[in-house]
Amino acid sequence: MSDSKELLFKGIKYAVGSIPLMFLGPILIHNAFMNKHTWVHYIVLGVGIFVCITAASFMFKGIKIMMKSLFDDNQN
């Protein structure tokens, strides 16, 4: 397989891997705000924010890799 196809599939893996995190993060944040009466909500809120940031960074990294595989001028 050529290098551009490998990069494209790697980018798609990052993008697809971030989709579950995009749903999990807001669910955790919502759960944290619904349970303000316990002390655990600070931990859940922190984990939810971390998951959202991770999802965004994985998506941006996947898009960057896909664009590199499609528009890299150094190939052939």
N, C-alpha and C positions, 0 to 999 in steps of 0.2 A: 504494500500500500504506500502511496506517496506521502510525503511529509505534510502536505496541505490537508489531506484527508484525515491523517492522524490528529493533526491540530484541531480540525473541525469536530471530530468525535470527542476529543478531550474537552473542548469548549461546550459541547452539548451536554456532556456528563456533568460539568459544573452547573450549567443552567438548570438542568432537570433535577439535580441534587438540591438546589436551593428552593424548589417549589414546595416541598413539604415543610421546610423551615418557615416559609412565608405564611403558612397557615398556623403553624405551631406557636410562633412568636406572639401574634395578637391574641391567641387563645390564652396563653399564659399571662399576658398583661391584663386581659379582661378578668381572668380568675383572680389575679392579685388585687384588683380594685374591688371585686365583689367580696373579698374576705379581709377587709380592713380591720376587723375586730380581733384578729390573731397576729402574733408577731412574725409568723412565717411569711406574711405577704411581702415583706421587704426582700426576702430571698427569692421568692417566685417572681417578683417584679424585676429584680436584677437579672435573673435567668432569662426572662422574656425579652428584656431589652437586648441582652447579649445575643439571643437567637435571632432577633430582627436584624441586628447589625451584621451578624454572620451571613444571613440570607442575602442581604443586599450586597455584601462584598463578594459572595460566591457568584451572584448573578452578574455583577460588573466584571468579574474576572472571566467568567464564561463568555460574555459578549466580547470582551477584549481579545480573547484567544480566537474566537470565531472570526472576528474582523481581521485579525492577523493572518489567519489561514486563507481568507478570501482575497485580501487586497495586498498581500506582501509582494513588493516589486522585485525582490531578489531571486525569485524563483523563475527558472527557464527564461 
